[in-house]
Amino acid sequence: MDWRLADGYSEKDIGVVLSKRAIHTKANANKGGYMTEKEREQTEEVLLSFTDVAYVRGGRHILRRVNWQMRRGENWALLGLNGAGKSTLLGMIPAYTFPSKGELIVLGKTFGRYPWQKIKERVGFVSAALHQFAGTLNSETLENVVLSGAYSSIGIYREVTEEDRARAKQLVDEFGLGYVGQNPYGMLSAGEQRRTLLVRAVMANPDLLVLDEPCSALDIRAREQFLATLEEKANERTWPPFIYVTHRTEEIMPSVTHVAILDDGELVAKGPKKEILTGERLSALYDVPVKVVWEQDRPWLIVTARS
């Protein structure tokens, strides 16, 4: 995601603006938990829709004619090489980038025809790019980082309710981070920080979760801990549908149902994961001969000899 600050603005300025603009609705929250199954069923059938979406920057076509729909009951992985346009495409959901052409619909609302701040409050994000706010995050306790997710801010700039504080503590314990205590975020390991951002993302009880390369730069142990936590939660019936962005197929967990492949700004394949993740298709994507081995419903790549 593009988390760069506008010229002349500080992290605190952005946090204050987001906090003041946020409308923290809890109409769909059930006493500190996630949405009930019945409430989930009342949401829109199509959660996300890109129709002929293009994005041009400085005369360069970053995205071309992207057509993609995500329906309720689906979890997607968006796969592509670095620079393929993955973060640019999903950055349109919170309006970090705007479509140059085409139509974007999120949670039943069309971009440009609806107050988009209300959509942003219904979408949770986890991104390694949040390290750009390290000056604010590192001095906050784990609990406060999680609490900030309730107010759509980086840092806390309003009075915290006891209800929110209780929910934050419940989630921290539920995600196995209670042992961290009141340690500052900056003292946590990289893996603990990513899991903290995942807890932060669900603090506001989102209708959609976007995970933008959340395991970037993590070692194998930290990556597998994060993925195991995500997989455990994804199997809960009230967990929100998610999009997982990556360039590594082994991060595509069993709970992912569908895969879309973005190559040089074009969506070249999309559908059920085992139909899409073939050796032929991935060899073409990576320009390296590979075969796919499915182990515990996860796709692992083995590089084969060039013919």
Secondary structure, DSSP 8 states (H G I E B T S, - for coil): ------TT--HHHHHHHHHHH-----TT--TTS---HHHHHTS-SEEEEEEEEEEEETTEEEEEEEEEEEETT--EEEE--TTSSHHHHHTTTTTSS--SEEEEEETTEETTSS-HHHHHTTEEEEEGGGGGGHHHHTTSBHHHHHHHGGGTSSS--S---HHHHHHHHHHHHHTT-GGGTT-BGGGS-HHHHHHHHHHHHHTT--SEEEEESTTTT--HHHHHHHHHHHHHHHTSTTS--EEEEES-GGG--TT--EEEEEETTEEEEEEEHHHH--HHHHHHHHTS-EEEEEETTEEEEEE----
